[in-house]
Amino acid sequence: MASSIDYLQYVLELLRDIRGISYKKMMGEYMLYKDGVIFGGIYDNRFLVKKTKSLENSDLKEQIPYPSAKSMLLIDSEDPDEIKRLVLLAINDLK
């Protein structure tokens, strides 16, 4: 199932306070980047971020974005401050 542009726009709105966020559409899904570095994506209308050292002890649930892919972490909060905190932790680990 492809992700909707509406869900992408919802996630981008939650991330609006983080400068340098961009996306690319790939095979019906959306890859999310911070200053050109991929940190997550929208898969089947789920917001997933890469597993990083800073997030390994978080309460985030692991999910597979698509068959044969590595597991990622599901961001299911609607609190923009919490989402920003989690995304920035992941991004900082990927630098």
ChimeraX commands (.cxc) that place a marker at each C-alpha (Angstrom):
marker #1 position 0.00,0.00,0.00 radius 0.5
marker #1 position 1.42,3.39,-0.95 radius 0.5
marker #1 position 1.56,6.21,1.57 radius 0.5
marker #1 position -0.68,9.23,1.13 radius 0.5
marker #1 position 0.55,12.75,0.47 radius 0.5
marker #1 position -1.77,13.86,3.28 radius 0.5
marker #1 position 0.11,11.72,5.81 radius 0.5
marker #1 position 3.44,12.99,4.50 radius 0.5
marker #1 position 2.24,16.58,4.93 radius 0.5
marker #1 position 1.08,15.75,8.47 radius 0.5
marker #1 position 4.53,14.40,9.39 radius 0.5
marker #1 position 6.30,17.34,7.75 radius 0.5
marker #1 position 4.12,19.69,9.80 radius 0.5
marker #1 position 5.18,17.86,12.97 radius 0.5
marker #1 position 8.82,18.32,11.90 radius 0.5
marker #1 position 8.44,21.97,10.86 radius 0.5
marker #1 position 10.78,23.25,13.60 radius 0.5
marker #1 position 13.72,21.18,12.31 radius 0.5
marker #1 position 15.56,23.00,9.53 radius 0.5
marker #1 position 16.84,21.10,6.52 radius 0.5
marker #1 position 14.12,18.43,6.32 radius 0.5
marker #1 position 13.35,17.23,2.80 radius 0.5
marker #1 position 11.81,14.16,1.19 radius 0.5
marker #1 position 11.90,12.07,-1.98 radius 0.5
marker #1 position 9.10,9.91,-3.27 radius 0.5
marker #1 position 10.24,6.37,-4.04 radius 0.5
marker #1 position 7.93,3.56,-5.16 radius 0.5
marker #1 position 4.86,5.04,-3.45 radius 0.5
marker #1 position 6.66,5.80,-0.19 radius 0.5
marker #1 position 8.59,8.84,1.04 radius 0.5
marker #1 position 12.20,8.91,2.23 radius 0.5
marker #1 position 12.94,11.64,4.79 radius 0.5
marker #1 position 16.26,13.52,4.88 radius 0.5
marker #1 position 17.97,16.07,7.10 radius 0.5
marker #1 position 20.53,18.09,5.16 radius 0.5
marker #1 position 20.78,15.29,2.59 radius 0.5
marker #1 position 21.18,12.43,5.10 radius 0.5
marker #1 position 18.36,9.90,5.21 radius 0.5
marker #1 position 16.99,9.40,8.73 radius 0.5
marker #1 position 13.63,7.75,8.11 radius 0.5
marker #1 position 10.60,7.60,5.94 radius 0.5
marker #1 position 6.88,7.19,5.51 radius 0.5
marker #1 position 5.97,3.56,4.76 radius 0.5
marker #1 position 2.34,2.45,4.50 radius 0.5
marker #1 position 1.36,5.68,6.30 radius 0.5
marker #1 position 3.71,4.89,9.19 radius 0.5
marker #1 position 6.47,7.29,10.27 radius 0.5
marker #1 position 9.61,5.21,10.79 radius 0.5
marker #1 position 13.13,6.31,11.72 radius 0.5
marker #1 position 16.40,4.42,11.53 radius 0.5
marker #1 position 17.51,2.54,14.62 radius 0.5
marker #1 position 20.40,4.41,16.18 radius 0.5
marker #1 position 22.45,4.09,19.34 radius 0.5
marker #1 position 20.59,6.95,21.05 radius 0.5
marker #1 position 17.23,5.30,20.38 radius 0.5
marker #1 position 18.15,1.70,21.23 radius 0.5
marker #1 position 16.73,1.92,24.76 radius 0.5
marker #1 position 13.64,3.91,23.83 radius 0.5
marker #1 position 10.10,2.59,24.05 radius 0.5
marker #1 position 9.69,2.85,20.27 radius 0.5
marker #1 position 8.42,-0.30,18.57 radius 0.5
marker #1 position 10.41,-1.96,15.82 radius 0.5
marker #1 position 8.65,-2.34,12.49 radius 0.5
marker #1 position 9.68,-3.58,9.06 radius 0.5
marker #1 position 9.09,-0.88,6.43 radius 0.5
marker #1 position 8.78,-3.43,3.59 radius 0.5
marker #1 position 9.63,-7.12,3.07 radius 0.5
marker #1 position 13.35,-7.96,3.39 radius 0.5
marker #1 position 14.20,-4.51,4.86 radius 0.5
marker #1 position 15.98,-3.88,8.14 radius 0.5
marker #1 position 13.68,-3.01,11.00 radius 0.5
marker #1 position 13.14,0.64,11.88 radius 0.5
marker #1 position 11.46,2.41,14.79 radius 0.5
marker #1 position 7.85,3.58,14.69 radius 0.5
marker #1 position 7.16,7.17,15.73 radius 0.5
marker #1 position 3.55,7.07,16.87 radius 0.5
marker #1 position 3.40,10.11,19.13 radius 0.5
marker #1 position 1.44,13.21,18.14 radius 0.5
marker #1 position 3.44,15.44,20.49 radius 0.5
marker #1 position 5.61,17.67,18.24 radius 0.5
marker #1 position 8.17,18.24,21.02 radius 0.5
marker #1 position 8.61,14.51,21.63 radius 0.5
marker #1 position 8.81,13.79,17.91 radius 0.5
marker #1 position 11.39,16.54,17.46 radius 0.5
marker #1 position 13.45,15.12,20.35 radius 0.5
marker #1 position 13.41,11.58,18.95 radius 0.5
marker #1 position 14.17,12.65,15.38 radius 0.5
marker #1 position 17.05,14.89,16.50 radius 0.5
marker #1 position 18.51,12.01,18.52 radius 0.5
marker #1 position 18.45,9.81,15.41 radius 0.5
marker #1 position 19.82,12.55,13.15 radius 0.5
marker #1 position 22.70,13.36,15.52 radius 0.5
marker #1 position 23.75,9.70,15.54 radius 0.5
marker #1 position 23.78,9.61,11.73 radius 0.5
marker #1 position 26.15,12.57,11.31 radius 0.5
marker link #1:1,2 radius 0.2
marker link #1:2,3 radius 0.2
marker link #1:3,4 radius 0.2
marker link #1:4,5 radius 0.2
marker link #1:5,6 radius 0.2
marker link #1:6,7 radius 0.2
marker link #1:7,8 radius 0.2
marker link #1:8,9 radius 0.2
marker link #1:9,10 radius 0.2
marker link #1:10,11 radius 0.2
marker link #1:11,12 radius 0.2
marker link #1:12,13 radius 0.2
marker link #1:13,14 radius 0.2
marker link #1:14,15 radius 0.2
marker link #1:15,16 radius 0.2
marker link #1:16,17 radius 0.2
marker link #1:17,18 radius 0.2
marker link #1:18,19 radius 0.2
marker link #1:19,20 radius 0.2
marker link #1:20,21 radius 0.2
marker link #1:21,22 radius 0.2
marker link #1:22,23 radius 0.2
marker link #1:23,24 radius 0.2
marker link #1:24,25 radius 0.2
marker link #1:25,26 radius 0.2
marker link #1:26,27 radius 0.2
marker link #1:27,28 radius 0.2
marker link #1:28,29 radius 0.2
marker link #1:29,30 radius 0.2
marker link #1:30,31 radius 0.2
marker link #1:31,32 radius 0.2
marker link #1:32,33 radius 0.2
marker link #1:33,34 radius 0.2
marker link #1:34,35 radius 0.2
marker link #1:35,36 radius 0.2
marker link #1:36,37 radius 0.2
marker link #1:37,38 radius 0.2
marker link #1:38,39 radius 0.2
marker link #1:39,40 radius 0.2
marker link #1:40,41 radius 0.2
marker link #1:41,42 radius 0.2
marker link #1:42,43 radius 0.2
marker link #1:43,44 radius 0.2
marker link #1:44,45 radius 0.2
marker link #1:45,46 radius 0.2
marker link #1:46,47 radius 0.2
marker link #1:47,48 radius 0.2
marker link #1:48,49 radius 0.2
marker link #1:49,50 radius 0.2
marker link #1:50,51 radius 0.2
marker link #1:51,52 radius 0.2
marker link #1:52,53 radius 0.2
marker link #1:53,54 radius 0.2
marker link #1:54,55 radius 0.2
marker link #1:55,56 radius 0.2
marker link #1:56,57 radius 0.2
marker link #1:57,58 radius 0.2
marker link #1:58,59 radius 0.2
marker link #1:59,60 radius 0.2
marker link #1:60,61 radius 0.2
marker link #1:61,62 radius 0.2
marker link #1:62,63 radius 0.2
marker link #1:63,64 radius 0.2
marker link #1:64,65 radius 0.2
marker link #1:65,66 radius 0.2
marker link #1:66,67 radius 0.2
marker link #1:67,68 radius 0.2
marker link #1:68,69 radius 0.2
marker link #1:69,70 radius 0.2
marker link #1:70,71 radius 0.2
marker link #1:71,72 radius 0.2
marker link #1:72,73 radius 0.2
marker link #1:73,74 radius 0.2
marker link #1:74,75 radius 0.2
marker link #1:75,76 radius 0.2
marker link #1:76,77 radius 0.2
marker link #1:77,78 radius 0.2
marker link #1:78,79 radius 0.2
marker link #1:79,80 radius 0.2
marker link #1:80,81 radius 0.2
marker link #1:81,82 radius 0.2
marker link #1:82,83 radius 0.2
marker link #1:83,84 radius 0.2
marker link #1:84,85 radius 0.2
marker link #1:85,86 radius 0.2
marker link #1:86,87 radius 0.2
marker link #1:87,88 radius 0.2
marker link #1:88,89 radius 0.2
marker link #1:89,90 radius 0.2
marker link #1:90,91 radius 0.2
marker link #1:91,92 radius 0.2
marker link #1:92,93 radius 0.2
marker link #1:93,94 radius 0.2
marker link #1:94,95 radius 0.2
view
